[in-house]
Amino acid sequence: MTKNLNDILDRGEKLESISSKSEALFSQSRKYEQSARDLKMSLYYNRLKIIGGAVLLVVVVLFLRYYIW
C-alpha cells in the first residue's frame, strides 16, 4: 500500500515537471513566433525599399530622357 502511495506521489511530481516544461515551451514558442514575424516584416520592408528605389530611378531616367534631352 505504501508502494502505491509512493508511486502516486512520484507520478504527481512527474506531472508537475511536465507541466512546468510545457509552460516554458509555450512561452518560448510565443517569443519565437513574435521574432519570426518581426524578421518577416523587416525583410518585406527592405525588399519594398529596393523596389521603390528602382522604380524611382526608372521614373527619373524616363523624365530626363523625354523632357530634358
Legacy VTK file of the C-alpha trace (Angstrom):
# vtk DataFile Version 3.0
C-alpha trace
ASCII
DATASET POLYDATA
POINTS 69 float
0.000 0.000 0.000
2.831 2.413 0.778
4.388 1.479 -2.553
1.164 2.532 -4.298
1.172 5.843 -2.452
4.800 6.440 -3.351
4.036 5.626 -6.990
1.153 8.110 -6.968
3.355 10.810 -5.418
6.075 10.149 -7.986
3.527 10.384 -10.773
2.324 13.730 -9.381
5.867 15.073 -9.322
6.396 13.927 -12.898
3.170 15.618 -13.977
4.248 18.857 -12.299
7.597 18.631 -14.062
5.938 18.052 -17.422
3.517 20.904 -16.764
6.301 23.372 -15.985
8.262 22.242 -19.052
5.211 22.665 -21.280
4.603 26.175 -19.912
8.217 27.112 -20.627
7.963 25.661 -24.120
4.760 27.611 -24.743
6.354 30.915 -23.735
9.427 30.187 -25.853
7.243 29.379 -28.844
5.427 32.718 -28.439
8.755 34.563 -28.356
9.902 32.670 -31.461
6.646 33.441 -33.251
6.994 37.164 -32.483
10.639 37.311 -33.567
9.822 35.418 -36.787
7.011 37.886 -37.518
9.331 40.844 -36.867
12.013 39.387 -39.124
9.481 38.735 -41.886
8.237 42.327 -41.766
11.784 43.690 -41.714
12.703 41.708 -44.821
9.477 42.802 -46.514
10.243 46.479 -45.887
13.823 46.073 -47.118
12.544 44.491 -50.334
9.951 47.260 -50.668
12.669 49.917 -50.324
14.767 48.296 -53.046
11.828 48.006 -55.450
10.726 51.566 -54.661
14.225 52.853 -55.322
14.397 51.017 -58.638
11.006 52.384 -59.717
12.047 55.902 -58.718
15.285 55.552 -60.686
13.382 54.426 -63.796
10.942 57.338 -63.465
13.789 59.838 -63.114
15.646 58.381 -66.104
12.492 58.443 -68.240
11.747 62.003 -67.158
15.254 63.135 -68.012
15.206 61.223 -71.291
11.947 62.615 -72.667
11.607 66.062 -71.079
15.132 67.382 -70.617
17.161 65.972 -73.528
LINES 1 70
69 0 1 2 3 4 5 6 7 8 9 10 11 12 13 14 15 16 17 18 19 20 21 22 23 24 25 26 27 28 29 30 31 32 33 34 35 36 37 38 39 40 41 42 43 44 45 46 47 48 49 50 51 52 53 54 55 56 57 58 59 60 61 62 63 64 65 66 67 68
